[in-house]
Amino acid sequence: MLSDEITSLAAQSVDETIGTELPLRGWDRAGWSVVTSAGVSGGVVSIEWSETSGYSGTWALLEDVTTAAASTQYGSSEDIIGGFLRARISTVISGGTVTVVLKRSKLGLY
């Protein structure tokens, strides 16, 4: 398996902060992890997908990650071919910050 990752959001808390996009063309699977800092008591990070980079409309929601506890890790993954993945703080992160890492992988032969 071949994989790589980027930090989309680093120590952010402001509502509607949009993270760096991860291109998925030629990859088979996308994943993400959301890590909260000390002090976090609430907030939501949306993991979103679009066919087009920089799309100005509403991106497709893959998951809303509710950050209800400090110093906690959340993660998931999806089979996705093509498009772009991003993280967006959709509800302000209270009491601390979040860091979001986006991942992509190729399965089998490449």
Secondary structure as UniProt FT lines:
FT   STRAND          2..12
FT   TURN            15..16
FT   STRAND          22..23
FT   TURN            25..26
FT   STRAND          29..36
FT   TURN            38..39
FT   STRAND          42..50
FT   TURN            53..54
FT   STRAND          60..66
FT   STRAND          73..79
FT   STRAND          84..94
FT   STRAND          98..106
//
